[in-house]
């Protein structure tokens, strides 16, 4: 046999062996996930942070407010918690309006751990562990909690999960697990700038994650998911650096602010159904060229926002942005919002 052919066959054999290895298992065996449990807290207008555990007695005795058939479930992102500065306004927005409701906060801070003192290398390693090893644990806990609540509290008919960043990918995985366990599909999943690193080839959040999946992109091509990944996707301003995040901030701070702004935009929409978005299907092609998205002019416009702004006047069929987007809406939309709402 020709030596070159032999080398090629050997290489192909090695490639096949490598492809059969589950690298997630390898990573998680080297850095096993934290065994600390995921925490759940129930909020309503008159109930502040009531702990709930996934057992029958806890759920039956939990102080759910009567008269509301949809449970709102909020999942924070990586290196965050249910008490983070930019996630609290989202919870409050659901309860500060004229109506009451039930909001379940998911807190997996103890699972991923405190990362405030880590350097960039250990922070990155911790993110890999969270995305590969911790995510399945958190998603399983969320799916189990939803299944038990919907089973034991018949007055609650629907679950609407709102996840930010890694929390959006957790929401997608939890919804899949829930469907596998029950044969039923989650009512709605909202992804707020879903995390892209380690998920760009195989996102957990997809249009099939729920009956309706709405996604909001505010910091694409770096932290947030670049491509449309829901039934309906909204791109805010230039999608990379939010207008209200660039003044007097370093690039790192501006990117962090832009990533977190998805929470605040969505929170603003909960009690405001007048924020309108226009269809801009050109985004599907524009986002294929990631590096060009960082070519931003002095007016904070790039190819994405310039194209959509130019086309907006000639377009009809605007839809409400955010919480009140018509159920079943599909497509890709653009919205221009001049300032990021305050966290106060």
VENJO-V105144 format. One record per helix or strand of 2 or more residues. SS is the DSSP state (H for helix, E for strand). FROM is the first residue (numbers start at 1). LEN is the number of residues. If there is no record, write none. Layout:
SS;FROM;LEN, SS;FROM;LEN
This chain:
H;3;18, H;23;8, E;39;5, E;50;3, H;56;6, E;70;6, H;85;11, E;103;5, H;109;4, H;120;33, E;158;7, H;166;17, E;188;5, E;212;6, E;232;5, H;243;3, H;251;20, E;276;4, H;283;4, H;290;5, H;303;10, E;319;2, E;331;5
